[in-house]
Amino acid sequence: MARGARLAAARVLTVRPVYDHILAMTVVNVATLKEKLSYYLSLVKGGQEVLVTSHRHQVARILPASTPAVRLTEPSRPLKDLKRVKGIKARRSRSAVAALLEDRRR
């Protein structure tokens, strides 16, 4: 099979408008990504976004390093309002850094 035919096997999915333009996202499964990592990294370097799936479930998204940073917005309501909702219990408070480090250790 020719290289172009194999690489054409990756699906392209058009998604929502972001930053005033439409992005075309390449969808690839983990096994194919491992086989052709250099190719997909070159797509990312070229500005494309690559969505990685495993058993048809999205597991990761590879973005170009030059992608604008995510803007964090302040909550519209205080946490105490969330405590009033039945079925939701706030965990003991801890820093975001501690939560990220714990998540990385898993």
QUIFEN-V283609 format. One record per residue. N is the residue number from 1. PHI is phi in radians with two decimals (* if undefined). NEAR is the number of other C-alpha atoms within 8 Angstrom. D_CENTER is the distance of its C-alpha to the mean C-alpha in Angstrom with 1 decimal. Layout:
BEGIN
{{N	PHI	NEAR	D_CENTER} {N	PHI	NEAR	D_CENTER}}
END
This chain:
BEGIN
{{1	*	4	30.9} {2	-1.20	5	30.2} {3	-1.04	6	27.1} {4	-1.08	6	26.3} {5	-1.21	8	26.6} {6	-1.18	9	24.3} {7	-1.27	7	21.6} {8	-1.25	7	22.2} {9	-1.18	6	21.2} {10	-1.22	9	17.5} {11	-1.44	8	16.7} {12	-2.01	8	15.7} {13	-2.11	8	14.3} {14	-1.52	8	15.2} {15	-2.10	8	13.1} {16	-0.99	6	14.1} {17	-1.24	8	15.9} {18	-2.27	7	14.1} {19	0.95	4	16.4} {20	1.17	5	19.3} {21	-2.63	6	18.3} {22	-1.59	9	16.7} {23	-1.72	11	13.8} {24	-1.81	10	14.2} {25	-1.86	12	11.1} {26	-1.53	12	12.2} {27	-1.88	12	11.5} {28	-2.48	12	12.9} {29	-1.49	11	13.8} {30	-1.06	9	14.0} {31	-1.09	6	17.7} {32	-1.16	9	17.6} {33	-1.06	11	15.0} {34	-1.13	7	17.4} {35	-1.23	6	20.3} {36	-2.15	8	19.2} {37	-1.00	9	16.9} {38	-1.06	6	19.0} {39	-1.08	7	18.7} {40	-1.21	10	14.9} {41	-1.15	8	14.9} {42	-1.18	8	17.6} {43	-1.10	11	15.6} {44	-1.14	13	12.9} {45	-1.07	9	16.0} {46	-1.38	7	17.4} {47	1.82	8	14.7} {48	-1.45	13	12.7} {49	-1.87	14	9.0} {50	-2.05	14	8.6} {51	-1.74	13	7.0} {52	-1.78	14	8.4} {53	-2.11	13	10.6} {54	-2.39	9	13.4} {55	0.94	5	16.3} {56	1.17	6	14.7} {57	-1.93	6	12.1} {58	-1.19	8	8.3} {59	-2.12	8	7.6} {60	-2.78	7	4.8} {61	-2.37	8	3.4} {62	-1.76	9	6.4} {63	-1.98	10	7.6} {64	-1.11	11	11.4} {65	-1.12	5	13.0} {66	-1.52	4	14.9} {67	-1.10	6	12.2} {68	-0.99	4	13.9} {69	-1.12	4	13.2} {70	-1.28	4	11.9} {71	-1.55	4	15.1} {72	-1.63	4	16.1} {73	-1.90	4	18.8} {74	-1.22	4	21.6} {75	-1.11	5	22.2} {76	-1.40	4	24.6} {77	-2.37	5	26.7} {78	-1.28	7	27.7} {79	-1.08	6	26.6} {80	-1.05	6	30.2} {81	-1.18	8	29.6} {82	-1.22	8	26.8} {83	-1.12	10	29.4} {84	-1.34	6	31.7} {85	-1.30	7	29.4} {86	-1.19	5	30.7} {87	1.60	4	28.5} {88	-2.02	7	26.3} {89	-2.08	5	27.4} {90	-1.28	5	26.1} {91	-1.36	4	25.8} {92	-1.03	4	27.8} {93	-1.28	4	26.3} {94	-2.64	6	24.7} {95	-1.31	6	23.0} {96	-1.13	6	19.3} {97	-1.10	6	19.8} {98	-1.09	8	21.5} {99	-1.13	9	18.8} {100	-1.14	8	16.1} {101	-1.12	8	18.8} {102	-1.12	8	19.5} {103	-1.13	7	16.0} {104	-1.20	6	15.9} {105	-1.29	5	19.4} {106	-1.28	4	18.4}}
END
